[in-house]
Amino acid sequence: MSTAAPFSTATDHAPAAASVAPAVRCGNCGAAVAWYMYRSMRVVYGQGRWLTCGKLLLLAFFYRVSGTLMLALTTAYSALTL
């Protein structure tokens, strides 16, 4: 049995699932997903906090607009085909 730490150097990081798991267990899934998306975009693209937050807010805005548009179109189609 090895007594070495699972991450032996200062540059090793825990897997993303390991950092999200405690938040999911306590029922805070929304915050865990938001943090994961923020952190992953920041790490992958190597950009600053403000630019990453701006991109996520813009992405959330267009996601909301698209969802609202789809709901309106689906409702209209359903009403017309009754």
PyMOL Python script that loads the backbone (N, CA, C, O; Angstrom):
from pymol import cmd

cmd.read_pdbstr("""\
ATOM      1  N   MET A   1       0.836  -1.172   0.000  1.00  0.00           N
ATOM      2  CA  MET A   1       0.000   0.000   0.000  1.00  0.00           C
ATOM      3  C   MET A   1       0.883   1.237   0.000  1.00  0.00           C
ATOM      4  O   MET A   1       1.792   1.363   0.820  1.00  0.00           O
ATOM      5  N   SER A   2       0.611   2.139  -0.916  1.00  0.00           N
ATOM      6  CA  SER A   2       1.415   3.333  -1.065  1.00  0.00           C
ATOM      7  C   SER A   2       0.917   4.445  -0.149  1.00  0.00           C
ATOM      8  O   SER A   2      -0.288   4.618   0.033  1.00  0.00           O
ATOM      9  N   THR A   3       1.859   5.200   0.427  1.00  0.00           N
ATOM     10  CA  THR A   3       1.477   6.310   1.290  1.00  0.00           C
ATOM     11  C   THR A   3       1.652   7.649   0.583  1.00  0.00           C
ATOM     12  O   THR A   3       1.492   8.702   1.199  1.00  0.00           O
ATOM     13  N   ALA A   4       1.982   7.612  -0.712  1.00  0.00           N
ATOM     14  CA  ALA A   4       2.190   8.849  -1.468  1.00  0.00           C
ATOM     15  C   ALA A   4       0.866   9.570  -1.677  1.00  0.00           C
ATOM     16  O   ALA A   4      -0.190   8.947  -1.790  1.00  0.00           O
ATOM     17  N   ALA A   5       0.945  10.872  -1.725  1.00  0.00           N
ATOM     18  CA  ALA A   5      -0.244  11.677  -1.983  1.00  0.00           C
ATOM     19  C   ALA A   5      -0.726  11.417  -3.404  1.00  0.00           C
ATOM     20  O   ALA A   5       0.088  11.141  -4.286  1.00  0.00           O
ATOM     21  N   PRO A   6      -2.042  11.499  -3.645  1.00  0.00           N
ATOM     22  CA  PRO A   6      -2.546  11.226  -4.987  1.00  0.00           C
ATOM     23  C   PRO A   6      -2.033  12.206  -6.034  1.00  0.00           C
ATOM     24  O   PRO A   6      -1.940  11.849  -7.209  1.00  0.00           O
ATOM     25  N   PHE A   7      -1.697  13.432  -5.640  1.00  0.00           N
ATOM     26  CA  PHE A   7      -1.159  14.430  -6.553  1.00  0.00           C
ATOM     27  C   PHE A   7       0.161  14.890  -5.970  1.00  0.00           C
ATOM     28  O   PHE A   7       0.204  15.654  -5.006  1.00  0.00           O
ATOM     29  N   SER A   8       1.240  14.408  -6.576  1.00  0.00           N
ATOM     30  CA  SER A   8       2.537  14.534  -5.930  1.00  0.00           C
ATOM     31  C   SER A   8       3.242  15.869  -6.122  1.00  0.00           C
ATOM     32  O   SER A   8       4.095  16.214  -5.304  1.00  0.00           O
ATOM     33  N   THR A   9       2.936  16.622  -7.144  1.00  0.00           N
ATOM     34  CA  THR A   9       3.649  17.877  -7.348  1.00  0.00           C
ATOM     35  C   THR A   9       2.696  19.056  -7.222  1.00  0.00           C
ATOM     36  O   THR A   9       1.477  18.882  -7.217  1.00  0.00           O
ATOM     37  N   ALA A  10       3.249  20.234  -7.123  1.00  0.00           N
ATOM     38  CA  ALA A  10       2.439  21.436  -6.969  1.00  0.00           C
ATOM     39  C   ALA A  10       1.651  21.755  -8.238  1.00  0.00           C
ATOM     40  O   ALA A  10       0.647  22.465  -8.172  1.00  0.00           O
ATOM     41  N   THR A  11       2.085  21.248  -9.384  1.00  0.00           N
ATOM     42  CA  THR A  11       1.399  21.549 -10.630  1.00  0.00           C
ATOM     43  C   THR A  11       0.299  20.556 -10.961  1.00  0.00           C
ATOM     44  O   THR A  11      -0.491  20.803 -11.872  1.00  0.00           O
ATOM     45  N   ASP A  12       0.226  19.434 -10.244  1.00  0.00           N
ATOM     46  CA  ASP A  12      -0.849  18.471 -10.482  1.00  0.00           C
ATOM     47  C   ASP A  12      -2.141  19.015  -9.895  1.00  0.00           C
ATOM     48  O   ASP A  12      -2.145  19.652  -8.841  1.00  0.00           O
ATOM     49  N   HIS A  13      -3.230  18.753 -10.590  1.00  0.00           N
ATOM     50  CA  HIS A  13      -4.529  19.220 -10.126  1.00  0.00           C
ATOM     51  C   HIS A  13      -5.480  18.045 -10.038  1.00  0.00           C
ATOM     52  O   HIS A  13      -5.339  17.052 -10.752  1.00  0.00           O
ATOM     53  N   ALA A  14      -6.448  18.173  -9.151  1.00  0.00           N
ATOM     54  CA  ALA A  14      -7.478  17.159  -9.037  1.00  0.00           C
ATOM     55  C   ALA A  14      -8.335  17.193 -10.296  1.00  0.00           C
ATOM     56  O   ALA A  14      -8.484  18.250 -10.909  1.00  0.00           O
ATOM     57  N   PRO A  15      -8.900  16.057 -10.691  1.00  0.00           N
ATOM     58  CA  PRO A  15      -9.799  16.050 -11.839  1.00  0.00           C
ATOM     59  C   PRO A  15     -10.998  16.965 -11.592  1.00  0.00           C
ATOM     60  O   PRO A  15     -11.384  17.201 -10.447  1.00  0.00           O
ATOM     61  N   ALA A  16     -11.571  17.467 -12.659  1.00  0.00           N
ATOM     62  CA  ALA A  16     -12.686  18.408 -12.525  1.00  0.00           C
ATOM     63  C   ALA A  16     -13.855  17.786 -11.761  1.00  0.00           C
ATOM     64  O   ALA A  16     -14.508  18.469 -10.972  1.00  0.00           O
ATOM     65  N   ALA A  17     -14.122  16.504 -11.984  1.00  0.00           N
ATOM     66  CA  ALA A  17     -15.238  15.856 -11.303  1.00  0.00           C
ATOM     67  C   ALA A  17     -15.024  15.825  -9.792  1.00  0.00           C
ATOM     68  O   ALA A  17     -15.988  15.900  -9.030  1.00  0.00           O
ATOM     69  N   ALA A  18     -13.792  15.718  -9.359  1.00  0.00           N
ATOM     70  CA  ALA A  18     -13.519  15.682  -7.931  1.00  0.00           C
ATOM     71  C   ALA A  18     -13.817  17.021  -7.278  1.00  0.00           C
ATOM     72  O   ALA A  18     -14.248  17.056  -6.126  1.00  0.00           O
ATOM     73  N   SER A  19     -13.599  18.124  -7.987  1.00  0.00           N
ATOM     74  CA  SER A  19     -13.864  19.425  -7.397  1.00  0.00           C
ATOM     75  C   SER A  19     -15.343  19.779  -7.440  1.00  0.00           C
ATOM     76  O   SER A  19     -15.795  20.603  -6.645  1.00  0.00           O
ATOM     77  N   VAL A  20     -16.105  19.181  -8.343  1.00  0.00           N
ATOM     78  CA  VAL A  20     -17.524  19.481  -8.457  1.00  0.00           C
ATOM     79  C   VAL A  20     -18.350  18.575  -7.545  1.00  0.00           C
ATOM     80  O   VAL A  20     -19.425  18.978  -7.101  1.00  0.00           O
ATOM     81  N   ALA A  21     -17.887  17.388  -7.261  1.00  0.00           N
ATOM     82  CA  ALA A  21     -18.656  16.399  -6.523  1.00  0.00           C
ATOM     83  C   ALA A  21     -19.189  16.891  -5.181  1.00  0.00           C
ATOM     84  O   ALA A  21     -20.357  16.629  -4.894  1.00  0.00           O
ATOM     85  N   PRO A  22     -18.418  17.588  -4.328  1.00  0.00           N
ATOM     86  CA  PRO A  22     -18.990  18.026  -3.055  1.00  0.00           C
ATOM     87  C   PRO A  22     -20.161  18.988  -3.230  1.00  0.00           C
ATOM     88  O   PRO A  22     -21.120  18.923  -2.461  1.00  0.00           O
ATOM     89  N   ALA A  23     -20.110  19.863  -4.202  1.00  0.00           N
ATOM     90  CA  ALA A  23     -21.200  20.803  -4.433  1.00  0.00           C
ATOM     91  C   ALA A  23     -22.455  20.069  -4.910  1.00  0.00           C
ATOM     92  O   ALA A  23     -23.571  20.438  -4.544  1.00  0.00           O
ATOM     93  N   VAL A  24     -22.269  19.040  -5.720  1.00  0.00           N
ATOM     94  CA  VAL A  24     -23.410  18.289  -6.216  1.00  0.00           C
ATOM     95  C   VAL A  24     -24.054  17.503  -5.083  1.00  0.00           C
ATOM     96  O   VAL A  24     -25.278  17.397  -5.019  1.00  0.00           O
ATOM     97  N   ARG A  25     -23.242  16.954  -4.194  1.00  0.00           N
ATOM     98  CA  ARG A  25     -23.780  16.174  -3.078  1.00  0.00           C
ATOM     99  C   ARG A  25     -24.652  17.019  -2.159  1.00  0.00           C
ATOM    100  O   ARG A  25     -25.622  16.506  -1.601  1.00  0.00           O
ATOM    101  N   CYS A  26     -24.337  18.286  -1.990  1.00  0.00           N
ATOM    102  CA  CYS A  26     -25.140  19.110  -1.078  1.00  0.00           C
ATOM    103  C   CYS A  26     -26.282  19.806  -1.808  1.00  0.00           C
ATOM    104  O   CYS A  26     -26.912  20.696  -1.238  1.00  0.00           O
ATOM    105  N   GLY A  27     -26.565  19.431  -3.041  1.00  0.00           N
ATOM    106  CA  GLY A  27     -27.729  19.924  -3.740  1.00  0.00           C
ATOM    107  C   GLY A  27     -27.549  21.261  -4.430  1.00  0.00           C
ATOM    108  O   GLY A  27     -28.541  21.911  -4.762  1.00  0.00           O
ATOM    109  N   ASN A  28     -26.331  21.690  -4.655  1.00  0.00           N
ATOM    110  CA  ASN A  28     -26.082  22.982  -5.272  1.00  0.00           C
ATOM    111  C   ASN A  28     -25.611  22.787  -6.707  1.00  0.00           C
ATOM    112  O   ASN A  28     -24.541  23.263  -7.085  1.00  0.00           O
ATOM    113  N   CYS A  29     -26.395  22.103  -7.488  1.00  0.00           N
ATOM    114  CA  CYS A  29     -25.988  21.742  -8.856  1.00  0.00           C
ATOM    115  C   CYS A  29     -25.824  22.957  -9.757  1.00  0.00           C
ATOM    116  O   CYS A  29     -24.887  23.009 -10.553  1.00  0.00           O
ATOM    117  N   GLY A  30     -26.707  23.921  -9.646  1.00  0.00           N
ATOM    118  CA  GLY A  30     -26.627  25.097 -10.507  1.00  0.00           C
ATOM    119  C   GLY A  30     -25.319  25.849 -10.327  1.00  0.00           C
ATOM    120  O   GLY A  30     -24.674  26.238 -11.301  1.00  0.00           O
ATOM    121  N   ALA A  31     -24.936  26.050  -9.082  1.00  0.00           N
ATOM    122  CA  ALA A  31     -23.682  26.757  -8.804  1.00  0.00           C
ATOM    123  C   ALA A  31     -22.480  25.924  -9.245  1.00  0.00           C
ATOM    124  O   ALA A  31     -21.484  26.468  -9.723  1.00  0.00           O
ATOM    125  N   ALA A  32     -22.573  24.614  -9.085  1.00  0.00           N
ATOM    126  CA  ALA A  32     -21.472  23.743  -9.487  1.00  0.00           C
ATOM    127  C   ALA A  32     -21.280  23.773 -11.001  1.00  0.00           C
ATOM    128  O   ALA A  32     -20.148  23.814 -11.483  1.00  0.00           O
ATOM    129  N   VAL A  33     -22.371  23.751 -11.744  1.00  0.00           N
ATOM    130  CA  VAL A  33     -22.281  23.794 -13.206  1.00  0.00           C
ATOM    131  C   VAL A  33     -21.756  25.153 -13.656  1.00  0.00           C
ATOM    132  O   VAL A  33     -20.914  25.230 -14.550  1.00  0.00           O
ATOM    133  N   ALA A  34     -22.251  26.226 -13.039  1.00  0.00           N
ATOM    134  CA  ALA A  34     -21.783  27.570 -13.400  1.00  0.00           C
ATOM    135  C   ALA A  34     -20.284  27.709 -13.126  1.00  0.00           C
ATOM    136  O   ALA A  34     -19.543  28.241 -13.951  1.00  0.00           O
ATOM    137  N   TRP A  35     -19.850  27.229 -11.967  1.00  0.00           N
ATOM    138  CA  TRP A  35     -18.424  27.307 -11.636  1.00  0.00           C
ATOM    139  C   TRP A  35     -17.602  26.469 -12.602  1.00  0.00           C
ATOM    140  O   TRP A  35     -16.540  26.906 -13.046  1.00  0.00           O
ATOM    141  N   TYR A  36     -18.069  25.281 -12.932  1.00  0.00           N
ATOM    142  CA  TYR A  36     -17.340  24.405 -13.842  1.00  0.00           C
ATOM    143  C   TYR A  36     -17.200  25.057 -15.216  1.00  0.00           C
ATOM    144  O   TYR A  36     -16.121  25.024 -15.808  1.00  0.00           O
ATOM    145  N   MET A  37     -18.282  25.651 -15.726  1.00  0.00           N
ATOM    146  CA  MET A  37     -18.203  26.301 -17.039  1.00  0.00           C
ATOM    147  C   MET A  37     -17.253  27.487 -17.003  1.00  0.00           C
ATOM    148  O   MET A  37     -16.447  27.670 -17.915  1.00  0.00           O
ATOM    149  N   TYR A  38     -17.346  28.296 -15.948  1.00  0.00           N
ATOM    150  CA  TYR A  38     -16.460  29.455 -15.811  1.00  0.00           C
ATOM    151  C   TYR A  38     -15.005  29.005 -15.754  1.00  0.00           C
ATOM    152  O   TYR A  38     -14.154  29.520 -16.479  1.00  0.00           O
ATOM    153  N   ARG A  39     -14.736  28.050 -14.896  1.00  0.00           N
ATOM    154  CA  ARG A  39     -13.358  27.596 -14.689  1.00  0.00           C
ATOM    155  C   ARG A  39     -12.796  26.924 -15.939  1.00  0.00           C
ATOM    156  O   ARG A  39     -11.641  27.146 -16.303  1.00  0.00           O
ATOM    157  N   SER A  40     -13.615  26.103 -16.594  1.00  0.00           N
ATOM    158  CA  SER A  40     -13.118  25.399 -17.782  1.00  0.00           C
ATOM    159  C   SER A  40     -12.836  26.379 -18.921  1.00  0.00           C
ATOM    160  O   SER A  40     -11.836  26.234 -19.624  1.00  0.00           O
ATOM    161  N   MET A  41     -13.705  27.372 -19.110  1.00  0.00           N
ATOM    162  CA  MET A  41     -13.444  28.366 -20.171  1.00  0.00           C
ATOM    163  C   MET A  41     -12.204  29.177 -19.838  1.00  0.00           C
ATOM    164  O   MET A  41     -11.417  29.509 -20.724  1.00  0.00           O
ATOM    165  N   ARG A  42     -12.032  29.491 -18.578  1.00  0.00           N
ATOM    166  CA  ARG A  42     -10.882  30.296 -18.182  1.00  0.00           C
ATOM    167  C   ARG A  42      -9.578  29.531 -18.383  1.00  0.00           C
ATOM    168  O   ARG A  42      -8.579  30.101 -18.824  1.00  0.00           O
ATOM    169  N   VAL A  43      -9.589  28.242 -18.061  1.00  0.00           N
ATOM    170  CA  VAL A  43      -8.382  27.428 -18.203  1.00  0.00           C
ATOM    171  C   VAL A  43      -8.081  27.147 -19.675  1.00  0.00           C
ATOM    172  O   VAL A  43      -6.937  27.281 -20.110  1.00  0.00           O
ATOM    173  N   VAL A  44      -9.098  26.760 -20.439  1.00  0.00           N
ATOM    174  CA  VAL A  44      -8.877  26.382 -21.837  1.00  0.00           C
ATOM    175  C   VAL A  44      -8.438  27.576 -22.675  1.00  0.00           C
ATOM    176  O   VAL A  44      -7.494  27.471 -23.458  1.00  0.00           O
ATOM    177  N   TYR A  45      -9.120  28.715 -22.515  1.00  0.00           N
ATOM    178  CA  TYR A  45      -8.808  29.869 -23.354  1.00  0.00           C
ATOM    179  C   TYR A  45      -7.762  30.786 -22.745  1.00  0.00           C
ATOM    180  O   TYR A  45      -7.250  31.668 -23.435  1.00  0.00           O
ATOM    181  N   GLY A  46      -7.429  30.605 -21.475  1.00  0.00           N
ATOM    182  CA  GLY A  46      -6.376  31.378 -20.832  1.00  0.00           C
ATOM    183  C   GLY A  46      -6.655  32.874 -20.783  1.00  0.00           C
ATOM    184  O   GLY A  46      -5.745  33.686 -20.954  1.00  0.00           O
ATOM    185  N   GLN A  47      -7.912  33.240 -20.549  1.00  0.00           N
ATOM    186  CA  GLN A  47      -8.274  34.646 -20.517  1.00  0.00           C
ATOM    187  C   GLN A  47      -8.573  35.094 -19.092  1.00  0.00           C
ATOM    188  O   GLN A  47      -8.667  34.275 -18.178  1.00  0.00           O
ATOM    189  N   GLY A  48      -8.717  36.387 -18.918  1.00  0.00           N
ATOM    190  CA  GLY A  48      -8.960  36.963 -17.607  1.00  0.00           C
ATOM    191  C   GLY A  48     -10.373  36.718 -17.100  1.00  0.00           C
ATOM    192  O   GLY A  48     -11.236  36.217 -17.821  1.00  0.00           O
ATOM    193  N   ARG A  49     -10.587  37.087 -15.841  1.00  0.00           N
ATOM    194  CA  ARG A  49     -11.882  36.874 -15.195  1.00  0.00           C
ATOM    195  C   ARG A  49     -12.996  37.656 -15.881  1.00  0.00           C
ATOM    196  O   ARG A  49     -14.068  37.111 -16.143  1.00  0.00           O
ATOM    197  N   TRP A  50     -12.747  38.932 -16.173  1.00  0.00           N
ATOM    198  CA  TRP A  50     -13.802  39.782 -16.733  1.00  0.00           C
ATOM    199  C   TRP A  50     -14.190  39.348 -18.134  1.00  0.00           C
ATOM    200  O   TRP A  50     -15.374  39.339 -18.469  1.00  0.00           O
ATOM    201  N   LEU A  51     -13.234  38.993 -18.945  1.00  0.00           N
ATOM    202  CA  LEU A  51     -13.541  38.549 -20.302  1.00  0.00           C
ATOM    203  C   LEU A  51     -14.307  37.223 -20.275  1.00  0.00           C
ATOM    204  O   LEU A  51     -15.249  37.028 -21.043  1.00  0.00           O
ATOM    205  N   THR A  52     -13.899  36.324 -19.392  1.00  0.00           N
ATOM    206  CA  THR A  52     -14.591  35.042 -19.265  1.00  0.00           C
ATOM    207  C   THR A  52     -16.012  35.247 -18.772  1.00  0.00           C
ATOM    208  O   THR A  52     -16.940  34.639 -19.306  1.00  0.00           O
ATOM    209  N   CYS A  53     -16.204  36.094 -17.762  1.00  0.00           N
ATOM    210  CA  CYS A  53     -17.556  36.369 -17.256  1.00  0.00           C
ATOM    211  C   CYS A  53     -18.413  37.022 -18.330  1.00  0.00           C
ATOM    212  O   CYS A  53     -19.589  36.691 -18.478  1.00  0.00           O
ATOM    213  N   GLY A  54     -17.827  37.943 -19.075  1.00  0.00           N
ATOM    214  CA  GLY A  54     -18.569  38.578 -20.160  1.00  0.00           C
ATOM    215  C   GLY A  54     -19.020  37.588 -21.214  1.00  0.00           C
ATOM    216  O   GLY A  54     -20.156  37.646 -21.685  1.00  0.00           O
ATOM    217  N   LYS A  55     -18.135  36.682 -21.582  1.00  0.00           N
ATOM    218  CA  LYS A  55     -18.490  35.669 -22.569  1.00  0.00           C
ATOM    219  C   LYS A  55     -19.587  34.749 -22.043  1.00  0.00           C
ATOM    220  O   LYS A  55     -20.505  34.392 -22.782  1.00  0.00           O
ATOM    221  N   LEU A  56     -19.497  34.366 -20.781  1.00  0.00           N
ATOM    222  CA  LEU A  56     -20.526  33.497 -20.212  1.00  0.00           C
ATOM    223  C   LEU A  56     -21.865  34.211 -20.116  1.00  0.00           C
ATOM    224  O   LEU A  56     -22.905  33.600 -20.361  1.00  0.00           O
ATOM    225  N   LEU A  57     -21.860  35.492 -19.765  1.00  0.00           N
ATOM    226  CA  LEU A  57     -23.111  36.254 -19.711  1.00  0.00           C
ATOM    227  C   LEU A  57     -23.717  36.396 -21.098  1.00  0.00           C
ATOM    228  O   LEU A  57     -24.932  36.280 -21.256  1.00  0.00           O
ATOM    229  N   LEU A  58     -22.893  36.645 -22.099  1.00  0.00           N
ATOM    230  CA  LEU A  58     -23.383  36.741 -23.468  1.00  0.00           C
ATOM    231  C   LEU A  58     -23.945  35.395 -23.930  1.00  0.00           C
ATOM    232  O   LEU A  58     -24.991  35.344 -24.577  1.00  0.00           O
ATOM    233  N   LEU A  59     -23.259  34.327 -23.601  1.00  0.00           N
ATOM    234  CA  LEU A  59     -23.730  32.986 -23.942  1.00  0.00           C
ATOM    235  C   LEU A  59     -25.065  32.689 -23.259  1.00  0.00           C
ATOM    236  O   LEU A  59     -25.975  32.146 -23.885  1.00  0.00           O
ATOM    237  N   ALA A  60     -25.184  33.042 -21.983  1.00  0.00           N
ATOM    238  CA  ALA A  60     -26.425  32.820 -21.241  1.00  0.00           C
ATOM    239  C   ALA A  60     -27.571  33.646 -21.833  1.00  0.00           C
ATOM    240  O   ALA A  60     -28.705  33.172 -21.913  1.00  0.00           O
ATOM    241  N   PHE A  61     -27.273  34.880 -22.246  1.00  0.00           N
ATOM    242  CA  PHE A  61     -28.291  35.734 -22.840  1.00  0.00           C
ATOM    243  C   PHE A  61     -28.845  35.115 -24.120  1.00  0.00           C
ATOM    244  O   PHE A  61     -30.060  35.020 -24.289  1.00  0.00           O
ATOM    245  N   PHE A  62     -27.964  34.696 -25.017  1.00  0.00           N
ATOM    246  CA  PHE A  62     -28.429  34.118 -26.274  1.00  0.00           C
ATOM    247  C   PHE A  62     -29.101  32.761 -26.063  1.00  0.00           C
ATOM    248  O   PHE A  62     -29.999  32.393 -26.820  1.00  0.00           O
ATOM    249  N   TYR A  63     -28.680  32.023 -25.054  1.00  0.00           N
ATOM    250  CA  TYR A  63     -29.336  30.765 -24.719  1.00  0.00           C
ATOM    251  C   TYR A  63     -30.766  31.035 -24.258  1.00  0.00           C
ATOM    252  O   TYR A  63     -31.699  30.332 -24.646  1.00  0.00           O
ATOM    253  N   ARG A  64     -30.923  32.058 -23.429  1.00  0.00           N
ATOM    254  CA  ARG A  64     -32.256  32.435 -22.938  1.00  0.00           C
ATOM    255  C   ARG A  64     -33.138  32.924 -24.088  1.00  0.00           C
ATOM    256  O   ARG A  64     -34.302  32.532 -24.175  1.00  0.00           O
ATOM    257  N   VAL A  65     -32.609  33.764 -24.965  1.00  0.00           N
ATOM    258  CA  VAL A  65     -33.373  34.271 -26.100  1.00  0.00           C
ATOM    259  C   VAL A  65     -33.789  33.116 -27.015  1.00  0.00           C
ATOM    260  O   VAL A  65     -34.934  33.062 -27.463  1.00  0.00           O
ATOM    261  N   SER A  66     -32.876  32.205 -27.288  1.00  0.00           N
ATOM    262  CA  SER A  66     -33.194  31.060 -28.148  1.00  0.00           C
ATOM    263  C   SER A  66     -34.266  30.177 -27.521  1.00  0.00           C
ATOM    264  O   SER A  66     -35.171  29.712 -28.215  1.00  0.00           O
ATOM    265  N   GLY A  67     -34.171  29.946 -26.227  1.00  0.00           N
ATOM    266  CA  GLY A  67     -35.176  29.135 -25.536  1.00  0.00           C
ATOM    267  C   GLY A  67     -36.551  29.785 -25.559  1.00  0.00           C
ATOM    268  O   GLY A  67     -37.563  29.114 -25.764  1.00  0.00           O
ATOM    269  N   THR A  68     -36.579  31.097 -25.347  1.00  0.00           N
ATOM    270  CA  THR A  68     -37.852  31.822 -25.386  1.00  0.00           C
ATOM    271  C   THR A  68     -38.455  31.788 -26.781  1.00  0.00           C
ATOM    272  O   THR A  68     -39.661  31.598 -26.934  1.00  0.00           O
ATOM    273  N   LEU A  69     -37.629  31.970 -27.789  1.00  0.00           N
ATOM    274  CA  LEU A  69     -38.102  31.914 -29.171  1.00  0.00           C
ATOM    275  C   LEU A  69     -38.656  30.534 -29.498  1.00  0.00           C
ATOM    276  O   LEU A  69     -39.719  30.425 -30.109  1.00  0.00           O
ATOM    277  N   MET A  70     -37.958  29.491 -29.103  1.00  0.00           N
ATOM    278  CA  MET A  70     -38.435  28.127 -29.368  1.00  0.00           C
ATOM    279  C   MET A  70     -39.747  27.845 -28.641  1.00  0.00           C
ATOM    280  O   MET A  70     -40.631  27.188 -29.191  1.00  0.00           O
ATOM    281  N   LEU A  71     -39.881  28.336 -27.409  1.00  0.00           N
ATOM    282  CA  LEU A  71     -41.123  28.149 -26.668  1.00  0.00           C
ATOM    283  C   LEU A  71     -42.277  28.864 -27.379  1.00  0.00           C
ATOM    284  O   LEU A  71     -43.366  28.306 -27.509  1.00  0.00           O
ATOM    285  N   ALA A  72     -42.040  30.087 -27.835  1.00  0.00           N
ATOM    286  CA  ALA A  72     -43.076  30.837 -28.540  1.00  0.00           C
ATOM    287  C   ALA A  72     -43.469  30.146 -29.846  1.00  0.00           C
ATOM    288  O   ALA A  72     -44.653  30.024 -30.159  1.00  0.00           O
ATOM    289  N   LEU A  73     -42.471  29.698 -30.602  1.00  0.00           N
ATOM    290  CA  LEU A  73     -42.774  29.016 -31.864  1.00  0.00           C
ATOM    291  C   LEU A  73     -43.512  27.696 -31.646  1.00  0.00           C
ATOM    292  O   LEU A  73     -44.434  27.364 -32.392  1.00  0.00           O
ATOM    293  N   THR A  74     -43.109  26.956 -30.636  1.00  0.00           N
ATOM    294  CA  THR A  74     -43.773  25.686 -30.339  1.00  0.00           C
ATOM    295  C   THR A  74     -45.207  25.917 -29.887  1.00  0.00           C
ATOM    296  O   THR A  74     -46.108  25.177 -30.281  1.00  0.00           O
ATOM    297  N   THR A  75     -45.428  26.943 -29.061  1.00  0.00           N
ATOM    298  CA  THR A  75     -46.769  27.270 -28.607  1.00  0.00           C
ATOM    299  C   THR A  75     -47.647  27.689 -29.781  1.00  0.00           C
ATOM    300  O   THR A  75     -48.795  27.257 -29.887  1.00  0.00           O
ATOM    301  N   ALA A  76     -47.110  28.530 -30.663  1.00  0.00           N
ATOM    302  CA  ALA A  76     -47.872  28.969 -31.828  1.00  0.00           C
ATOM    303  C   ALA A  76     -48.202  27.794 -32.749  1.00  0.00           C
ATOM    304  O   ALA A  76     -49.325  27.684 -33.242  1.00  0.00           O
ATOM    305  N   TYR A  77     -47.244  26.938 -32.975  1.00  0.00           N
ATOM    306  CA  TYR A  77     -47.483  25.776 -33.834  1.00  0.00           C
ATOM    307  C   TYR A  77     -48.538  24.856 -33.220  1.00  0.00           C
ATOM    308  O   TYR A  77     -49.418  24.357 -33.922  1.00  0.00           O
ATOM    309  N   SER A  78     -48.446  24.636 -31.918  1.00  0.00           N
ATOM    310  CA  SER A  78     -49.418  23.789 -31.245  1.00  0.00           C
ATOM    311  C   SER A  78     -50.828  24.380 -31.318  1.00  0.00           C
ATOM    312  O   SER A  78     -51.806  23.665 -31.538  1.00  0.00           O
ATOM    313  N   ALA A  79     -50.910  25.702 -31.129  1.00  0.00           N
ATOM    314  CA  ALA A  79     -52.218  26.362 -31.178  1.00  0.00           C
ATOM    315  C   ALA A  79     -52.815  26.298 -32.584  1.00  0.00           C
ATOM    316  O   ALA A  79     -54.028  26.152 -32.736  1.00  0.00           O
ATOM    317  N   LEU A  80     -51.977  26.407 -33.602  1.00  0.00           N
ATOM    318  CA  LEU A  80     -52.477  26.383 -34.975  1.00  0.00           C
ATOM    319  C   LEU A  80     -52.861  24.993 -35.453  1.00  0.00           C
ATOM    320  O   LEU A  80     -53.644  24.859 -36.394  1.00  0.00           O
ATOM    321  N   THR A  81     -52.324  23.960 -34.824  1.00  0.00           N
ATOM    322  CA  THR A  81     -52.626  22.590 -35.283  1.00  0.00           C
ATOM    323  C   THR A  81     -53.683  21.893 -34.438  1.00  0.00           C
ATOM    324  O   THR A  81     -53.898  20.691 -34.597  1.00  0.00           O
ATOM    325  N   LEU A  82     -54.332  22.606 -33.563  1.00  0.00           N
ATOM    326  CA  LEU A  82     -55.388  21.973 -32.754  1.00  0.00           C
ATOM    327  C   LEU A  82     -56.618  21.703 -33.543  1.00  0.00           C
ATOM    328  O   LEU A  82     -57.593  21.176 -33.006  1.00  0.00           O
TER     329      LEU A  82
END
""", "prot")
cmd.dss("prot")
cmd.show_as("cartoon", "prot")
cmd.util.cbc("prot")
cmd.orient("prot")
